[in-house]
Amino acid sequence: MGALGDYRPAMAMLGLQRSYAGVALFTRAALLQGMSPRVSVVYRQAMATLIIAPIAYFSRRESRIPPLGFKSFSLIFLTAFIGVTINQNMFYEGLYLASSTMGTAMGI
């Protein structure tokens, strides 16, 4: 690795933190314009599903690993869905009630 290559993890971390801050500011602006925090959570999860579902589908097509059973898949889906939904609802409600700086510092 060169001199710049040693700093790649730090640069990646800074880039992600900047993107998190941008999302928090954009979301705060939308919430102050009247968007419901719950609607924002639905939009965010819908966008994530539309992006991740095709990747998951096409990456598993040629896999020889047996698929999960229905019960295992249902339990994983239920716990992930409930956990993410509660977390995002609390974050967006806090972002709506507090400042963007506080929401970004505490929520992410």
TADAWO-V125318 format. One line per field, one symbol per residue. phi: phi as a letter, one per 30 degrees, with the letter a starting at -180 (. if undefined). psi: psi as a letter, one per 20 degrees, with the letter a starting at -180 (. if undefined). A space follows every 50 residues. Layout:
phi=???
psi=???
//
This chain:
phi=.dddddcedddddddddddddddddddddddddjdddddddddddddddd ddeddddddcdcdcdddddddddddddddddddddddddddddddddcdd dddddccc
psi=qahhhhjgghhgghgghghgggggggggghhhijpqhhhhgggghgghgh ghghggghhihjqjpqrqrggggggggghgggggggghggghghhhharh gghghhh.
//
